[in-house]
């Protein structure tokens, strides 16, 4: 079970494999930031838990305990370190990779499902009893759904205390607490400070650095990630596909509207040149209760919980991808903030260029999307919901009749709940249901798995960009050859796809299946 070590540092293989306490302690002793978010270290003599890279001198091995989540450390009676702020680390990439019920549950809890629907709602969404789900989570991550949600509420409350002028009572309910008393007790227990003391400490630090860069009524925060990162490729990918009126961006910034559980929002994310390991984020929310969901969806969009070093180690020695991986370590797989929207965009992108799909999506948003009460520059509307699109007639959609019918059938399936594309979706079950829709083929399903469901091992063997990238390397680019070659890239085929799309001679386009033999593909 133990992790591999070289000298006094764990190797990257140790991070991807289960760790024993000796390997964890070596990571703590070397202050290895690669492990931040993978586990937390608590010191029994101080009652404090930290991230592995905390600058505080490490305690003796006999005085430390290790926990898989911050919630587990809090459940054991430890409070967060004021120096390293362990709850602000990137999340464990394990939850994005895992397709089992625990991985799905962790993604849903992070999205705020427990705050919105309670543990019964979470259990129903996953198809398990509350008792069995709690038992699974405690066994795997050291805390049940209520404790995990409580830790997340504390983190949300800290962000609101440090970045807004909201009253404590407003923050308590916005963060998901059921009472001000529960809010006060939790903040005191987790951070060893009263809420107003936590705010005063943050204001003092901010005053030393300069005033906040957020406008009044806008929440400013930093989104942590594990280096390395290639921001130009990540932001450029999103900017090239930006829907007019809904999104805009360039190689250094990205803005878009968001449809959230309690209202709409506008988010802006920028490269933070002065803070390695963070992106700047501004959020203008209709309802501050949506902060948790907004942050989580932006993290999925930018793939900020990824483990780029593990990807480099797995693909860097590959004879096909190795040179690209070593030249650009840290490519991310862009996700999405709304699974339904991404599914529509995937269908619209069948057999057309990125620019063509963008134009059609822009018309759809302009004609049927909900308008913002106040325009934010060029951002004027939300992308239309599945319910709105399901009520349209095929001739109302600016596309060929066959594709329009596929879009409306897809919208009906999403609106009815027959297909659910959220953080807790069962990826294989979703793929099966989507393939049953006439006009939706393997390329579209794989693209939905890639971006809407965050599958790190999705691949598009029939994609035109993949074919051109392989042919540029002197390799056969047909779908069968590509699929066979990609077997060597498991479990990171989504990242392999990004490296293929980044090939200069590759089109980098989202194009539909090239093999138009099946009736469904012809209908697209």
C-alpha positions as CSV (number, residue, x, y, z in Angstrom):
1,X,0.0,0.0,0.0
2,X,2.9,2.3,0.6
3,X,3.8,5.1,-1.9
4,X,7.1,5.1,-3.7
5,X,9.8,7.5,-2.5
6,X,13.1,8.8,-3.9
7,X,15.4,10.2,-1.2
8,X,13.1,12.1,1.1
9,X,10.4,13.0,-1.4
10,X,7.5,10.9,-2.6
11,X,7.4,10.4,-6.4
12,X,4.4,11.4,-8.5
13,X,3.5,7.7,-8.7
14,X,3.0,7.8,-5.0
15,X,0.5,10.6,-5.4
16,X,-1.7,8.6,-7.8
17,X,-1.5,5.4,-5.8
18,X,-2.7,4.9,-2.2
19,X,-0.4,6.5,0.3
20,X,0.7,5.1,3.7
21,X,1.5,7.4,6.6
22,X,5.2,7.3,6.0
23,X,4.8,8.6,2.5
24,X,2.4,11.3,3.7
25,X,4.8,12.4,6.4
26,X,7.6,12.7,3.8
27,X,5.3,15.0,1.8
28,X,4.7,17.1,4.9
29,X,8.3,17.2,5.9
30,X,9.3,18.4,2.4
31,X,6.3,20.8,2.2
32,X,5.3,19.3,-1.1
33,X,2.5,21.4,-2.5
34,X,1.6,18.7,-5.0
35,X,-0.2,16.9,-2.2
36,X,-2.4,19.9,-1.1
37,X,-6.0,18.7,-1.3
38,X,-5.1,15.0,-1.5
39,X,-5.0,14.8,2.3
40,X,-4.8,17.0,5.4
41,X,-2.3,16.7,8.3
42,X,-3.4,17.4,11.9
43,X,-1.2,17.9,14.9
44,X,-2.5,16.4,18.1
45,X,-0.5,18.8,20.4
46,X,-2.0,21.9,18.9
47,X,-5.4,20.7,17.7
48,X,-4.8,22.3,14.2
49,X,-5.0,20.7,10.8
50,X,-3.0,22.0,7.8
51,X,-2.3,21.4,4.1
52,X,0.8,19.4,3.5
53,X,2.7,22.4,2.2
54,X,2.1,24.5,5.3
55,X,5.2,26.6,6.2
56,X,4.9,25.8,9.9
57,X,7.7,23.5,11.2
58,X,6.4,19.9,10.9
59,X,5.6,18.1,14.1
60,X,7.1,14.8,15.1
61,X,5.5,11.7,13.4
62,X,4.0,10.6,16.7
63,X,2.0,13.8,17.0
64,X,0.4,13.9,13.5
65,X,-2.7,12.3,12.1
66,X,-3.8,12.3,8.5
67,X,-7.3,12.8,7.1
68,X,-8.6,12.4,3.5
69,X,-10.9,15.5,3.8
70,X,-11.1,18.7,5.8
71,X,-14.5,17.5,7.1
72,X,-12.9,14.4,8.5
73,X,-10.3,16.5,10.4
74,X,-13.1,18.8,11.7
75,X,-15.1,15.8,12.7
76,X,-12.2,14.6,14.8
77,X,-12.1,18.0,16.6
78,X,-9.3,19.8,14.8
79,X,-9.5,23.4,13.6
80,X,-8.1,25.0,10.5
81,X,-4.6,26.5,10.4
82,X,-4.8,30.3,10.1
83,X,-1.4,30.4,8.3
84,X,-2.0,28.0,5.4
85,X,-5.9,28.1,5.2
86,X,-6.2,24.4,4.3
87,X,-9.8,24.7,3.1
88,X,-8.7,27.0,0.2
89,X,-6.6,24.2,-1.5
90,X,-7.6,22.7,-4.9
91,X,-9.9,19.7,-4.4
92,X,-8.8,16.1,-4.7
93,X,-8.7,15.1,-8.3
94,X,-9.7,11.6,-7.2
95,X,-13.4,12.7,-7.0
96,X,-13.4,13.8,-10.6
97,X,-11.8,10.6,-11.8
98,X,-13.9,8.2,-9.8
99,X,-17.2,7.1,-11.4
100,X,-18.5,5.2,-8.3
101,X,-21.1,6.4,-5.9
102,X,-18.6,8.0,-3.5
103,X,-17.1,10.0,-6.4
104,X,-20.5,11.0,-7.6
105,X,-21.6,11.9,-4.0
106,X,-18.5,14.1,-3.4
107,X,-19.2,16.0,-6.7
108,X,-22.8,16.6,-5.8
109,X,-22.0,17.7,-2.2
110,X,-19.4,20.2,-3.6
111,X,-22.1,21.6,-5.9
112,X,-24.3,22.3,-2.8
113,X,-27.0,19.5,-3.2
114,X,-27.1,18.9,0.5
115,X,-27.8,22.5,1.2
116,X,-30.6,22.6,-1.4
117,X,-32.2,19.2,-0.9
118,X,-30.7,17.8,2.3
119,X,-29.2,14.3,2.7
120,X,-32.5,12.7,1.6
121,X,-32.3,14.6,-1.7
122,X,-28.7,13.5,-2.2
123,X,-29.5,9.9,-1.5
124,X,-32.4,9.9,-3.9
125,X,-30.3,11.4,-6.6
126,X,-27.8,8.6,-6.2
127,X,-30.3,5.8,-5.7
128,X,-29.1,4.8,-2.2
129,X,-30.6,4.9,1.3
130,X,-29.4,7.7,3.5
131,X,-27.9,5.2,6.0
132,X,-26.0,3.3,3.3
133,X,-24.7,6.4,1.7
134,X,-23.5,7.8,5.0
135,X,-21.8,4.5,5.7
136,X,-20.0,4.5,2.4
137,X,-18.8,8.1,2.8
138,X,-17.5,7.7,6.3
139,X,-15.6,4.6,5.3
140,X,-14.0,6.3,2.3
141,X,-13.5,9.9,3.3
142,X,-13.9,9.9,7.1
143,X,-17.1,12.0,7.2
144,X,-20.7,11.7,6.3
145,X,-22.7,14.0,4.0
146,X,-23.7,16.4,6.7
147,X,-20.2,16.8,8.0
148,X,-18.9,17.3,4.4
149,X,-21.6,19.9,3.7
150,X,-20.8,21.6,7.0
151,X,-17.1,22.0,6.1
152,X,-18.2,23.5,2.8
153,X,-20.5,25.9,4.4
154,X,-17.7,27.1,6.6
155,X,-15.5,27.7,3.6
156,X,-18.3,29.6,1.8
157,X,-18.9,31.7,4.9
158,X,-15.2,32.5,5.2
159,X,-15.2,33.7,1.6
160,X,-18.2,35.9,2.2
161,X,-16.8,37.3,5.4
162,X,-13.5,38.2,3.7
163,X,-14.8,39.6,0.4
164,X,-18.2,41.2,1.1
165,X,-19.8,43.7,3.5
166,X,-22.9,41.5,4.1
167,X,-24.2,41.3,7.7
168,X,-23.4,38.2,9.6
169,X,-27.0,37.0,9.5
170,X,-27.1,37.4,5.7
171,X,-23.9,35.4,5.4
172,X,-25.1,32.7,7.7
173,X,-28.1,31.9,5.5
174,X,-26.3,32.6,2.2
175,X,-23.7,29.9,3.2
176,X,-26.4,27.4,3.9
177,X,-26.6,27.5,7.7
178,X,-30.0,26.9,9.3
179,X,-29.4,29.6,12.0
180,X,-27.1,32.4,13.0
181,X,-26.2,30.4,16.1
182,X,-25.1,27.4,14.1
183,X,-23.1,29.8,11.9
184,X,-21.3,31.4,14.8
185,X,-20.5,28.1,16.5
186,X,-19.2,26.5,13.3
187,X,-16.9,29.4,12.4
188,X,-15.6,29.5,15.9
189,X,-15.0,25.8,15.9
190,X,-13.4,25.5,12.4
191,X,-11.3,28.7,12.4
192,X,-10.9,29.4,16.2
193,X,-12.2,32.9,15.5
194,X,-15.6,34.6,15.8
195,X,-17.0,35.6,12.4
196,X,-16.3,39.3,12.9
197,X,-12.8,38.6,14.1
198,X,-12.2,36.6,11.0
199,X,-13.5,39.5,8.9
200,X,-11.3,42.0,10.8
201,X,-8.2,39.8,10.3
202,X,-8.9,39.7,6.5
203,X,-9.5,43.4,6.3
204,X,-6.1,44.0,8.1
205,X,-4.3,41.8,5.6
206,X,-6.1,43.4,2.7
207,X,-5.2,46.9,3.9
208,X,-1.6,45.9,4.0
209,X,-1.7,44.7,0.4
210,X,-4.0,47.4,-0.9
211,X,-7.7,47.7,-1.5
212,X,-9.9,44.9,-3.0
213,X,-10.1,44.9,-6.8
214,X,-13.8,44.0,-6.7
215,X,-16.5,46.6,-7.5
216,X,-19.2,47.1,-4.8
217,X,-21.7,44.2,-4.8
218,X,-19.2,41.9,-6.6
219,X,-17.4,39.0,-4.8
220,X,-13.7,38.7,-5.5
221,X,-11.9,35.4,-4.8
222,X,-9.0,33.3,-6.0
223,X,-9.4,29.9,-7.6
224,X,-6.6,27.6,-6.6
225,X,-5.1,25.1,-9.0
226,X,-2.1,22.7,-9.1
227,X,0.7,24.0,-11.3
228,X,1.7,23.7,-14.1
229,X,-1.0,25.3,-16.1
230,X,-1.1,26.6,-19.7
231,X,-3.6,29.5,-19.4
232,X,-3.3,30.7,-23.0
233,X,-4.5,27.3,-24.3
234,X,-7.3,27.0,-21.7
235,X,-8.6,30.5,-22.1
236,X,-8.2,30.4,-25.9
237,X,-10.2,27.2,-26.2
238,X,-13.1,28.8,-24.3
239,X,-12.8,32.1,-26.2
240,X,-12.9,30.4,-29.6
241,X,-16.2,28.8,-28.6
242,X,-17.8,31.7,-26.8
243,X,-21.5,32.2,-27.6
244,X,-22.3,35.9,-28.4
245,X,-24.4,37.4,-25.7
246,X,-23.6,34.6,-23.2
247,X,-19.7,34.5,-23.2
248,X,-16.7,36.4,-24.2
249,X,-13.0,36.0,-23.7
250,X,-9.4,36.0,-25.0
251,X,-6.1,34.3,-24.1
252,X,-6.1,35.9,-20.6
253,X,-9.7,36.4,-19.5
254,X,-13.1,34.8,-19.8
255,X,-16.6,36.1,-18.9
256,X,-20.0,34.5,-19.0
257,X,-23.5,34.4,-17.7
258,X,-24.5,31.6,-15.3
259,X,-27.9,30.1,-14.6
260,X,-27.8,28.9,-10.9
261,X,-30.3,27.3,-8.5
262,X,-31.5,30.6,-7.0
263,X,-30.9,33.1,-9.8
264,X,-28.4,34.2,-12.5
265,X,-24.9,35.5,-12.2
266,X,-22.1,36.9,-14.3
267,X,-18.6,35.5,-13.7
268,X,-15.2,36.8,-14.8
269,X,-12.0,34.7,-14.5
270,X,-8.6,36.1,-15.3
271,X,-5.0,35.0,-15.2
272,X,-3.4,36.2,-12.0
273,X,0.1,37.2,-13.0
274,X,1.0,38.0,-9.4
275,X,-0.1,34.8,-7.8
276,X,1.2,31.5,-9.1
277,X,-1.3,28.8,-8.5
278,X,-4.4,30.9,-8.6
279,X,-6.8,32.5,-11.1
280,X,-8.7,35.7,-10.2
281,X,-12.4,35.5,-10.1
282,X,-15.2,38.1,-9.9
283,X,-18.8,37.0,-9.3
284,X,-21.9,39.2,-9.6
285,X,-24.6,37.0,-8.1
286,X,-28.4,37.7,-8.0
287,X,-28.5,35.6,-4.8
288,X,-25.4,35.0,-2.7
289,X,-26.7,31.5,-1.8
290,X,-25.4,30.5,-5.2
291,X,-21.8,31.2,-4.3
292,X,-20.9,27.6,-3.6
293,X,-22.5,26.3,-6.8
294,X,-20.9,29.1,-8.9
295,X,-17.4,28.4,-7.6
296,X,-17.7,24.7,-8.0
297,X,-19.0,25.0,-11.6
298,X,-16.2,27.4,-12.5
299,X,-13.7,25.0,-11.1
300,X,-15.1,22.3,-13.3
301,X,-15.1,24.6,-16.3
302,X,-11.4,25.3,-15.9
303,X,-10.5,21.8,-14.6
304,X,-8.8,23.3,-11.6
305,X,-8.8,20.1,-9.5
306,X,-6.8,18.2,-12.1
307,X,-3.5,16.5,-11.3
308,X,-1.3,17.8,-14.2
309,X,1.9,16.2,-13.0
310,X,0.3,12.7,-13.0
311,X,-0.8,13.4,-16.6
312,X,2.7,14.5,-17.5
313,X,4.2,11.3,-16.0
314,X,1.7,9.1,-17.7
315,X,1.8,10.7,-21.2
316,X,5.2,12.4,-21.2
317,X,7.1,9.2,-22.2
318,X,4.6,8.2,-24.9
319,X,6.3,8.2,-28.4
320,X,3.3,9.9,-30.0
321,X,2.4,12.5,-27.4
322,X,5.6,12.8,-25.4
323,X,7.2,15.8,-27.2
324,X,3.9,17.8,-27.0
325,X,3.4,17.0,-23.3
326,X,6.9,17.9,-22.3
327,X,6.7,21.2,-24.3
328,X,3.4,22.2,-22.8
329,X,2.9,20.5,-19.4
330,X,-0.3,21.3,-17.7
331,X,-2.9,21.3,-20.4
332,X,-6.4,21.1,-18.9
333,X,-9.6,19.5,-20.3
334,X,-12.1,22.4,-20.3
335,X,-15.4,21.4,-18.7
336,X,-18.6,23.4,-18.5
337,X,-20.8,25.2,-16.1
338,X,-24.1,23.7,-17.3
339,X,-24.3,20.1,-18.6
340,X,-27.6,20.8,-20.5
341,X,-26.1,23.7,-22.4
342,X,-23.0,21.7,-23.3
343,X,-25.2,18.9,-24.6
344,X,-27.0,21.2,-26.9
345,X,-23.8,22.8,-28.1
346,X,-22.4,19.3,-28.9
347,X,-25.4,18.5,-31.1
348,X,-25.1,21.9,-32.8
349,X,-21.4,21.1,-33.4
350,X,-22.1,18.0,-35.4
351,X,-20.6,18.2,-38.9
352,X,-19.9,22.0,-38.6
353,X,-17.0,24.1,-37.7
354,X,-16.5,25.8,-34.3
355,X,-17.4,29.2,-35.9
356,X,-20.6,27.7,-37.4
357,X,-21.7,26.1,-34.1
358,X,-21.0,29.3,-32.3
359,X,-23.1,31.3,-34.7
360,X,-26.1,28.9,-34.4
361,X,-25.8,28.8,-30.6
362,X,-25.7,32.7,-30.5
363,X,-28.9,32.9,-32.5
364,X,-30.6,30.3,-30.2
365,X,-29.6,32.3,-27.1
366,X,-30.6,35.7,-28.6
367,X,-34.0,34.4,-29.7
368,X,-35.0,32.1,-26.8
369,X,-32.6,32.8,-23.9
370,X,-33.7,34.7,-20.8
371,X,-32.5,38.3,-20.9
372,X,-30.5,39.7,-18.0
373,X,-32.1,42.5,-16.0
374,X,-29.0,44.6,-16.4
375,X,-26.6,43.9,-19.3
376,X,-23.0,43.4,-18.4
377,X,-21.3,44.8,-21.5
378,X,-21.7,42.4,-24.3
379,X,-23.2,39.8,-22.0
380,X,-27.0,40.1,-22.3
381,X,-28.7,36.8,-21.8
382,X,-28.6,33.2,-20.4
383,X,-28.5,30.2,-22.7
384,X,-32.1,28.9,-23.0
385,X,-33.1,26.1,-20.6
386,X,-34.1,22.6,-21.7
387,X,-37.7,23.3,-20.9
388,X,-37.7,26.3,-23.2
389,X,-36.1,24.4,-26.1
390,X,-38.3,21.3,-25.6
391,X,-41.4,23.6,-26.2
392,X,-40.1,24.8,-29.6
393,X,-41.0,23.4,-33.0
394,X,-38.2,22.1,-35.3
395,X,-38.7,24.9,-37.8
396,X,-38.0,27.5,-35.0
397,X,-34.4,26.3,-34.7
398,X,-31.8,27.7,-37.1
399,X,-30.4,24.4,-38.3
400,X,-31.3,21.4,-40.6
401,X,-34.6,19.7,-39.8
402,X,-32.9,16.4,-38.7
403,X,-30.6,18.1,-36.3
404,X,-33.4,20.3,-35.0
405,X,-35.5,17.2,-34.2
406,X,-32.5,15.7,-32.3
407,X,-32.1,18.9,-30.3
408,X,-35.8,19.0,-29.3
409,X,-35.8,15.3,-28.3
410,X,-32.7,15.8,-26.3
411,X,-34.3,18.9,-24.6
412,X,-37.4,16.8,-23.7
413,X,-35.2,14.1,-22.2
414,X,-33.3,16.7,-20.1
415,X,-36.4,18.6,-19.1
416,X,-38.2,15.4,-17.9
417,X,-35.2,14.1,-16.0
418,X,-34.8,11.0,-18.1
419,X,-31.2,12.3,-18.8
420,X,-29.4,14.2,-16.1
421,X,-26.1,15.9,-16.9
422,X,-25.0,17.2,-13.5
423,X,-22.0,16.5,-11.3
424,X,-23.5,13.2,-10.0
425,X,-24.4,11.7,-13.3
426,X,-23.6,8.0,-14.0
427,X,-21.5,8.5,-17.1
428,X,-22.1,5.1,-18.6
429,X,-25.9,5.2,-18.0
430,X,-26.0,8.7,-19.5
431,X,-24.1,7.6,-22.6
432,X,-26.5,4.7,-23.2
433,X,-29.5,7.0,-23.0
434,X,-28.0,9.6,-25.3
435,X,-27.1,7.0,-27.9
436,X,-30.8,5.9,-28.0
437,X,-31.7,9.4,-29.3
438,X,-32.0,9.5,-33.1
439,X,-29.5,12.0,-34.4
440,X,-27.0,11.7,-31.6
441,X,-23.9,9.5,-32.4
442,X,-20.7,8.4,-30.7
443,X,-18.8,11.7,-31.3
444,X,-21.5,13.7,-29.6
445,X,-21.8,11.4,-26.7
446,X,-18.0,11.3,-26.2
447,X,-17.9,15.1,-26.3
448,X,-20.6,15.3,-23.7
449,X,-18.7,12.9,-21.5
450,X,-15.5,15.0,-22.0
451,X,-16.9,18.4,-21.1
452,X,-20.3,18.1,-19.4
453,X,-19.5,15.1,-17.2
454,X,-15.8,15.7,-16.7
455,X,-14.7,12.2,-17.7
456,X,-10.8,12.3,-17.7
457,X,-10.8,9.2,-19.9
458,X,-13.1,10.3,-22.8
459,X,-11.8,10.1,-26.3
460,X,-13.1,11.1,-29.8
461,X,-11.4,8.7,-32.3
462,X,-13.5,9.9,-35.3
463,X,-12.8,13.6,-34.6
464,X,-11.4,15.5,-37.6
465,X,-8.9,17.3,-35.4
466,X,-7.6,14.0,-34.0
467,X,-7.2,12.6,-37.5
468,X,-5.2,15.6,-38.7
469,X,-3.0,15.6,-35.6
470,X,-2.1,11.9,-36.1
471,X,-1.5,12.3,-39.8
472,X,0.7,15.3,-39.1
473,X,2.8,12.9,-37.0
474,X,3.0,10.4,-39.9
475,X,0.4,8.0,-38.3
476,X,-2.8,6.6,-39.6
477,X,-5.7,8.9,-38.6
478,X,-8.7,6.7,-39.2
479,X,-11.1,6.1,-36.3
480,X,-10.1,2.5,-35.7
481,X,-6.4,3.2,-35.6
482,X,-6.9,6.3,-33.3
483,X,-9.0,4.3,-30.9
484,X,-6.5,1.5,-30.8
485,X,-3.6,3.9,-30.3
486,X,-5.5,5.7,-27.5
487,X,-5.7,2.5,-25.4
488,X,-2.1,3.3,-24.3
489,X,-3.2,6.7,-23.0
490,X,-5.7,5.4,-20.4
491,X,-6.9,6.7,-17.9
492,X,-6.0,10.1,-19.3
493,X,-7.4,10.0,-22.8
494,X,-9.2,13.3,-22.3
495,X,-5.9,15.0,-21.7
496,X,-4.3,13.2,-24.6
497,X,-7.1,14.6,-26.8
498,X,-6.1,18.2,-25.7
499,X,-2.5,17.5,-26.8
500,X,-3.7,16.3,-30.1
501,X,-6.0,19.3,-30.6
502,X,-3.1,21.6,-29.7
503,X,-1.0,20.2,-32.6
504,X,-0.3,23.1,-35.0
505,X,-1.5,21.2,-38.1
506,X,-4.6,19.9,-36.3
507,X,-7.8,21.9,-36.9
508,X,-8.6,21.9,-33.2
509,X,-12.2,21.9,-34.3
510,X,-15.2,20.3,-32.7
511,X,-16.4,18.3,-35.7
512,X,-18.9,15.5,-36.0
513,X,-18.3,11.9,-36.7
514,X,-16.6,11.4,-40.1
515,X,-18.1,7.9,-40.5
516,X,-21.7,8.7,-41.5
517,X,-22.9,5.1,-42.0
518,X,-25.5,4.8,-39.3
519,X,-28.9,6.3,-39.7
520,X,-28.5,8.4,-36.6
521,X,-25.3,10.0,-38.0
522,X,-27.1,10.7,-41.3
523,X,-29.9,12.4,-39.4
524,X,-27.4,14.7,-37.8
